[in-house]
Amino acid sequence: MERRMYPEIEPYEHGMVDVGGGNAVYWEQCGNPDGLPAVVLHGGPGSGCTPGHRRWFDPRRYRIVLLDQRNCGRSTPHAADHDTDLSENTTTNLVADLELLRATLSIDRWLVFGGSFGSVLALAYAERFPERVSALVLFGVATGRQSEVDLLLRGLAPLFPQQWTRFRQAAGDDDLAAGYARRLNSPSPEERADAAAEWCRWEDAISPTTGPSVRFQDARFRLGFARIVTHYWSNGHFLPEDDILIREAGRLAEVPGVIVQGRLDFGNLAGTPWELANAWPHCDLIVVDEGAHETSTPGMTTTLLSTVDRFASEIRTPPGPPARPRSPHGQ
């Protein structure tokens, strides 16, 4: 029987952390202040966290940390604003933001939960700071490789030929990500809006199991989201080498992890979940036959909830002072 997510919950604390360069990152904490710390890394990049992200965790057992990565959600400045400079929005800086937030909240180690681009960021963070990660739970896995980007930009064209033709024509360039990135940074508000709409129309097309995204109905969300995604996709995800996150997976030897992957996730065509699982010691790969990229597809919700519940029982954290709300950034 398919499980339901935990009931809705409100934060007991929230705030902004100054990450430098005029950027501030929104964060919040929910659940039990003395529970097992866990941080949620949203996808996109640029999607931002939602109240639904709080509901993956038993609020009696977990101290749940959410954040909006740079320039999206409630973080400032927002990518939808034309004069927002994205040059410091890089994977390296997002990793540094996470480590700053962990220290700000006086957390020793935390479970890292991330999907899609969130799994890219989770791997980059865990490989840089394995001693700060109690476990990794990943889904809709990506590692930022060019083959994964090429699959989503061109490889799926035979499955959605009509939609892809429109998507390609709107790019205005054979390099689709770069073409859209230029249009999304155009001086013309109309051109920026049109490019964002076309980009998000393609995002909807390649996720046919759940129908059009409600969030894409918001023009401001579309623009900010598309700007950040194309910023990363046209710059190699700001990783030093194309396959670095898989090659460095051995650094996770002491970090237990689970990959929950839907067999119907079109990103699977690149083989990334299997390659990562083979390179990562102590990692379990769970394939959900009817699951897709979205966590709401059959089997994905139940499997992810069960995995997170299991770690609440298995992980032992070192003794320390109570994790009470006391950050100077709290509001």
N, C-alpha and C positions, 0 to 999 in steps of 0.2 A: 504494500500500500504506500502511495506517495505521501511523504511527510510534508507538513506545512512549516514554513519558517516561523521563528519565534515571534511573539506579539510585538507590536510597535512599541518603541521606547524613546524617551527624550534624553538628551544629554544632561549630565549633571554638571558639566563644565565645558566651556568652549573659549577660544581665543584666537589671536593672531600671533605668529612668530615671525620676526624680522629676519629674512634670510639674505639680506644685502642687495645692493644694486637697485634699491627702491622697490623691492619685491617683498610682499608679506603673504604668508601661507596660513590659511584657515585650518584649525583643528578642533576636534571635539572629543569628549570622553563620555562613554555610556556604560551602564551595567554596574558591576561591583568594583568599587575603588580598590578593594583588596584581592580581587580575582586575578586570574592568569592574564597577563597583558597580551593583547593581540592588536595588530594594526592592519587596516584594510587599504589596499592599493588599487585604486580604480583604473579602468581601462581608458582607451582612446588612442593615444594620449589626449587628454583634454576633456574627458567626460565629466569629471567631478563626482564626488560621492553623493549618495541619495539616502533618505531615511531607510530604504530597504537594505542598505549595506549593514545597518546595525543589527539586522534580524537573523544573521547567520550564526549568532553566538548565544549560548545560554547566558542571560544577563545575571544569573545568580553565581556563575562560575568564572565569567570572563570580565576583565577590564578592557573595554572595546575602544580603540582609538581610530578615528577616521580623520582624513585630511583631504583637502582639495589641492592637488599638485599645482605648481606655479601657473599663474595666469588663467585659471579656470575656476568654475564654481564661485565660491565666496572669497577666493584669494584675489589679491590685487597687485598690480593693475590687471584688468581683464583683456584677454586676447581679442575679444570682439571690438575693442576700441582701436581705431586705426593707428593711433600714435603709440600703442603699446609695443615696446621693443622686445622681441622674443630671443635676442641673441644670447641671453644668459639662461634661457630655458633649454638645458641640456641634460642628458642622462646623468652625467657626473654631478651636476648641481642638484638634481633631484635626489640622488643618493646622499649627498651632503645635507640636504634639507631634512631627510629622514633621520639621520644621525643626530642632527641638532635638536629635532623634536624629541627624540628618545631621551637625550640628556636633559632637555628642558623639563620633561615630565618625570624625571628621576626613575626611569625604567631601566632595569639591568639587562633583561632579555625579553624579547617578545616573539610570539608566533606571527609570521608574516603571511597574509592571505591576499592573493592577487590573481586576477584573470586578464587575459588578452594582453594589452600593453602593461597592465599591472604585474603580469608574470615576468615581463622583461625587466621592469624596475625591481621586482622582488629578487630575481636572480642576480642582477648587478649589485644590489645592496648586500645580499647574503654572501656573495663571493668576496666582497670587499670587507665585510664585518661578520664573518661566520660565528664569532664568539658572542655576538649580540642577538642571534637568532635561535630560538628554542625549537622551531619547526617551520616548515614551509608547506602551505596548501595552495596549489596552483590549478588553474582550469583555463580552458580555451587557450592553451599554451602557445606563446610566441617567444622568440629569442632575438628578434630584431635583425635577422639575416635578410640579405637582399632577395634571396629566393622566396622568402615568405611574402615580402612586399610585392615582388613580381607576380606571384600567384594571385594576389588579391587585385592587382591593377590590370593584369592581362590574362593570366592563366585561367580565370573563370569565365572569360568571354564566350567560349563555346556553350556554356550552360545558360548564359543570359545574353544572347547576341544582340537583341534589340536594345536592351538597357545599356550594354557596353558601348554600342555604337554611339549612342547619345552622350555617354560619359566621355568617350574619347574625343568626340568633336568639340565638346565644351572645354576641353583642356587647352586647346590652342597650341599644343606642343606635343611632339612625339614622346618626350619625357613627361609622362602624365602628372606625376607628383610635383615636379618642378613647375610645370605649366599652371597647375592649379594654385601652387604657392604664389606665383607671380600675380595671377588674377585676384587672389585673396588679399594681396597687398597693393592693389591698384588704387590710384587717387580717386577713382570713381566709386561712390557708394553703391550705385546700381550694379556695377560689374562685380564688386565684392559680394553683394547679396546673391547675384545670379550664380556665381561660382560656388558659393557655400551651399545653395539649394541643390545644384547638380551633383556636388560631391556627396551630400547626404542622401540624395535619391539613389546613388549607386550603393552606398552603405546599406540602405534598406533592401535593395535588390538582392544582395548576396547573403542576406539573412532572412530567407523566406519562411522560416518556421514560426515566426512570431508576428508577422505583419509589420506595418510601418511603425517606427519608433515615435512614441508620443513626444519625446524630447525634441525631435527634429521639427516639431510644429512651431517651435520658438525660434524666430529669426536670429536673435542674439546668441542663443545657444549654438545654432548651426554655424554661424560665422566664427565664433571663438573655437569651437571644436574643429572645424575644417582647417583653420589657420594652424592650430597646433599639430594636428595629424600630418599635414603636408610639410610642415617645418621639420618634423622628425623623419618622415619617409623620404624626403629629398636630401637628407643629410646623414644617411646610414645609421639612423637612431643615435648619432653621436657616440658610437662605440669605436674603440681603437682598431678593432679588426672584425671582419664580417661574422666569424663563427666563434668569437671569444667566449660567449657565455656557455656554450656547450663544451669547448675545450677546457675551460676553467672549472667545470662542474666537480672535478675532483677535490676542489677546495671545500666542498660541502660534505666531506666524508663523515664529519661528526654532527651533521644536521639532518635529522629525520625529515622525510618529505613524502607527500602524496600528490600525484598528478591525477586529476579527474578530467577525463577527456570524452567528449561526445563523439561517437563514431561518425555522425552526420555533420560534424563541424568541417566546413570546407577548408579551413586552415590545415586540417589533417593531411591534405594532399601533399604537403611539403615534407611530411614524415617527422616533424619536429618533436612531438611528444615521445616517440619511441627512441629517437636519437638522444634526447636529453635523459630519459630514464636509464639508458644503457651507459651513459657517461657519469651518472650521479650515484655514488654508493648509498645504500640504505634509502632508496626511493621506490615507492610503490606506484605503479601505473594502473589506474582503474579505468577501463573503457566502458562507457555507458552506451549500449547498442542503439537506443532510440534518442540519445542526447545529441544536441547540436551545440553551436557556439553560445547560445543564450542559456543561462542557468535555469530558466523557467521550463525548458523542454523536459520531456519525461525522463525520470531517473536522475537527472542532474541535481535537483534540489535535495532529494533524499540522500544521495551519496555524499554530497558536500556537507550536509548537516551531520550525518553520521561520522564523517571524518573529523570534523571540528569537535564534536562531542567526545570522540575517542581521545584526542590529544588533551582535552581537559582532564582526563583521568590519568594519562600516561606521563605528562610532563611534570617534572618536579622543579620548582624554582628555588634558588638559594634564599635563606632567611635574610630579611632586611626590614627596614622601617616600613610602616603602613603607607600605602600609596594613596594618600589623601589629596584632595584637590588643594593645591597650594601654589600653582604656577603664577608668577608675576604677570603673565600674559592673560590670565583668566578674565572673563567678563561676566 
